[in-house]
Amino acid sequence: MSKPLIGVTTYLDQARWGVWDMRAALLPAPYPRLVQESGGIAVMLPPDAPEAAAAVVARLDGLVVAGGADVEPVRYGAAPDPRTGPPARERDAWELALIDAALASGTPLLGICRGMQLLNVARGGTLVQHLDGHVEAVGVIGRHPVKPVPGSRYAALVPELAEVPTYHHQAVDRLGAGLAASAHAEDGTVEAVELAAPAWALGVQWHPEMGEDLRVMRGLVEAAAARAAAGPAPTAPAPREPVASGGQAGAGAGAP
């Protein structure tokens, strides 16, 4: 059986290498490494026109929405907090379209940090724009324990309390339609969210690519391989709900 093709979203930013200083599609190397070590083939998905998302997802077996900048608050009906970072509007538009296309087609989806938050926003949820205690220092990946919710898809992958690599300052507030929390930090922050079966859609607040535990990514790759072998089976996700201020503590963004 051929390895499943896993698309991974990227930055579009100014970068310098060799004699060059120009806009570049960027993806930290740990992302493709994690896909490859988990049995998949990684392909980069730089920001593109949102209307191209369905055609792109149709060529993939699985999708990873990577970490990065804070989601623009207007996407969930909020005014920006002074501590919210500058928007990445091209990424927001493109990645929200990719998420919608993946959910509509039944393509297995993993959201990492910002990707988890975008999954929540795509389902009509909201975000806490700042919380303390989840960043060790600027530019330093920290670690803290995450406890799975029994019976969840995440718990089936990682059944025990696990130390995870973490770097975020934002959080899930109100959960989006159909999403359930599947892991928490010790302070109650939502650290993973998922959709119910038959969809394979999981978001984790931490950065598995910065550690050695393959289980979360391997879960995505195995789901992608099974879907590729069986052929696409579209699902019908619930429509996005109107955004509103929420009341559920959660997990956040701003990482590699």
C-alpha positions in Angstrom: 0.0 0.0 0.0 1.3 3.4 -0.9 1.9 6.0 1.9 -0.9 8.5 2.4 -0.4 12.0 1.2 -0.7 14.5 4.0 -1.0 18.3 3.3 0.5 20.6 5.9 -0.3 24.3 5.9 2.5 26.9 5.9 3.5 30.5 6.7 3.8 33.1 4.0 6.4 35.5 5.4 9.6 37.4 4.8 12.7 35.1 5.1 16.4 35.2 4.5 18.6 32.4 3.3 21.9 32.5 1.4 22.0 35.8 -0.6 18.1 36.0 -0.7 15.7 38.1 1.4 12.2 37.7 0.1 8.7 36.4 0.8 8.7 32.6 1.3 6.4 29.8 2.1 7.8 28.5 5.4 7.2 25.3 7.4 9.4 24.4 10.3 11.1 21.1 9.5 9.7 19.2 12.5 6.3 19.1 10.9 7.2 17.1 7.8 9.6 15.0 9.9 6.7 14.0 12.2 4.5 13.1 9.2 7.3 11.1 7.6 8.2 9.3 10.8 4.5 8.5 11.3 4.3 6.8 7.9 3.0 9.6 5.6 4.3 11.7 2.8 4.2 15.5 3.6 3.3 18.2 1.1 3.4 21.9 1.8 0.2 23.9 1.3 1.1 27.7 1.1 -1.8 30.2 1.3 -3.9 30.2 -1.8 -7.3 31.4 -3.0 -9.9 30.0 -0.6 -12.0 28.8 -3.6 -9.2 26.4 -4.5 -9.4 24.6 -1.2 -11.9 21.9 -2.1 -9.9 20.9 -5.2 -6.7 20.8 -3.1 -8.2 18.7 -0.3 -9.6 16.3 -3.0 -6.0 15.3 -3.9 -5.0 14.7 -0.2 -5.5 11.7 2.1 -5.2 13.8 5.2 -4.7 17.5 6.3 -2.6 19.1 9.0 -3.3 22.7 9.9 -0.1 23.9 11.5 0.6 26.3 14.3 1.4 30.0 13.9 -0.1 33.5 14.3 -3.1 34.3 16.4 -6.4 34.0 14.6 -7.9 37.4 13.8 -10.6 38.1 16.3 -13.1 39.4 13.7 -13.3 35.7 12.6 -15.2 34.9 15.8 -16.9 38.3 16.3 -14.6 39.8 18.9 -12.6 43.0 19.1 -8.8 42.5 19.3 -7.2 42.3 22.8 -4.0 44.4 23.1 -2.1 41.2 23.7 -3.4 39.5 20.5 -0.7 39.4 17.8 -0.9 40.9 14.3 -3.3 39.0 11.9 -2.3 36.6 9.2 -5.3 37.2 7.0 -4.1 35.1 4.1 -3.6 32.1 6.3 -6.9 32.6 8.1 -8.9 32.6 4.9 -7.1 29.8 3.3 -7.0 27.5 6.3 -10.6 28.0 7.2 -11.5 27.1 3.6 -9.3 24.0 3.9 -10.9 23.0 7.2 -14.4 23.4 5.7 -13.4 21.3 2.6 -11.9 18.6 4.8 -14.9 18.3 7.0 -17.3 18.3 4.0 -15.3 15.5 2.3 -14.5 13.4 5.3 -10.8 13.9 4.9 -9.0 13.2 8.2 -7.9 16.5 9.8 -5.4 17.3 12.6 -5.2 20.9 13.9 -2.1 21.8 15.8 -2.1 24.8 18.2 -3.4 27.6 15.9 -4.9 24.8 13.8 -7.0 23.6 16.8 -8.2 27.1 17.4 -9.1 27.6 13.7 -11.1 24.3 13.8 -13.0 25.7 16.8 -13.6 29.0 15.0 -14.7 27.2 11.8 -17.4 25.4 13.8 -18.7 28.7 15.2 -16.7 28.7 18.4 -14.8 31.5 20.1 -11.3 32.0 21.7 -9.9 33.4 24.8 -7.4 36.0 23.5 -4.8 35.7 26.3 -4.1 33.4 29.2 -1.0 33.1 31.3 1.1 30.1 32.3 1.3 28.3 29.0 4.5 29.9 27.6 7.7 29.2 29.4 9.6 32.1 27.8 9.5 33.9 24.4 10.7 31.5 21.8 11.1 28.6 24.2 8.9 25.5 24.0 7.8 24.5 27.5 6.1 21.3 28.7 3.1 20.5 30.9 0.9 17.5 31.5 -2.3 16.9 29.6 -5.1 14.6 30.8 -7.3 12.8 28.3 -11.1 12.6 28.6 -12.0 8.9 28.9 -13.8 7.5 25.9 -12.5 10.2 23.5 -10.6 9.7 20.2 -7.6 11.3 21.8 -7.8 9.0 24.8 -7.8 6.0 22.4 -4.5 7.3 21.0 -2.9 8.5 24.3 -4.7 6.9 27.2 -2.4 8.2 30.0 -1.5 11.6 31.5 1.2 12.8 29.2 3.8 15.6 29.2 3.5 17.6 26.0 5.5 20.3 24.2 3.6 23.6 24.6 3.7 27.2 23.4 0.5 29.2 23.4 -1.2 32.2 25.0 -4.7 31.8 23.6 -7.5 29.4 24.4 -10.7 27.8 23.3 -13.6 29.7 25.0 -17.0 28.5 23.7 -16.7 25.2 21.8 -17.9 25.2 18.2 -20.8 23.1 16.9 -20.3 19.4 17.3 -16.9 19.7 19.0 -16.1 18.1 22.4 -13.2 18.6 24.6 -11.0 15.5 24.7 -8.0 16.6 26.9 -7.3 19.3 29.6 -4.4 20.9 31.3 -4.2 20.9 35.1 -5.7 24.4 35.2 -8.7 23.3 33.2 -7.6 24.7 29.8 -9.0 22.7 26.9 -6.0 21.0 25.3 -7.7 18.9 22.7 -11.0 19.0 20.8 -12.6 16.5 18.4 -15.7 15.8 16.3 -17.7 12.7 16.9 -17.4 9.7 14.6 -17.5 9.0 11.7 -15.5 12.2 11.2 -11.8 12.0 12.0 -11.1 15.6 13.1 -8.9 16.2 16.1 -7.2 19.4 17.4 -4.4 19.5 19.9 -3.2 22.7 21.6 0.4 21.6 22.0 3.1 20.9 19.4 3.6 17.2 18.8 6.2 18.0 16.1 8.4 19.4 18.9 8.5 16.1 20.7 9.1 12.4 20.0 5.6 11.0 20.7 4.2 9.9 17.3 0.8 8.7 18.5 -1.3 11.7 17.6 0.2 12.1 14.1 0.2 8.4 13.6 -3.5 8.4 14.3 -4.1 10.9 11.5 -1.8 9.0 9.1 -3.5 5.7 9.8 -7.0 7.3 9.3 -5.8 8.8 6.1 -4.4 5.5 4.9 -7.7 3.7 5.7 -9.7 6.4 3.9 -7.5 6.2 0.9 -7.9 2.4 0.8 -11.7 2.6 1.2 -12.3 5.6 -1.1 -13.8 8.9 0.0 -16.9 8.9 2.1 -18.3 12.4 2.4 -19.8 13.6 5.7 -22.2 16.4 6.3 -20.9 18.6 9.0 -23.3 21.0 10.8 -23.2 24.6 9.5 -21.2 27.2 11.4 -23.2 28.8 14.2 -23.3 32.5 14.9 -20.4 33.5 17.2 -21.1 34.8 20.7 -19.2 35.4 23.9 -18.7 32.1 25.7 -18.0 30.6 29.0 -15.8 27.6 28.6 -12.1 27.8 29.5 -9.7 26.5 26.8 -6.3 26.4 25.0 -4.3 28.9 22.7 -1.9 30.0 19.9 1.2 31.8 18.6 3.8 29.0 18.1 6.0 27.5 15.4 
